[in-house]
Amino acid sequence: QVQLVESGGGLVQAGGSLRLSCAASGRTFSDYVMGWFRQAPGKEREFVAVISGSGLTTYYADSVKGRFTISRDNAENTVYLRMNSLNAEDTAVYYCAARHGPTIVVVPRLYTYWGQGTQVTVAS
């Protein structure tokens, strides 16, 4: 069982930056692929970024590539999402998710554990 708690969301001006954190429970954090997803008003949940258990492999949605960086600290059971050059289209509830095993996946239904979400609002 994995419990995830996101934090770090808030209101930011366009062009600004924000770092989200996701704290995980358990003793086998490095065995889990971790992903970030987001859901904007009136839209379906979409993939943002994913990182392997070791932290050596990452993959990003085209919409955030070059602006967002996913990372993890396995000693602290925490995954991060650094967001730069934010714009209004980044406004959404951001969720972290966990999937046991080595396979990098981007489909929400393939993730077993989810956090409660944290709101990110970008003002223009």
ABEGO torsion letter per residue (X at the ends): XBBBBBBGBEBBBBGBBBBBBBBBBEAAAAABBBBBBBBBBGBBBBBABBBBAAGABBBBBAAABGABBBBBBAAAGBBBBBBBGBBAAABBBBBBBBBBEABBBABAAABABBBAEBBBBBBX
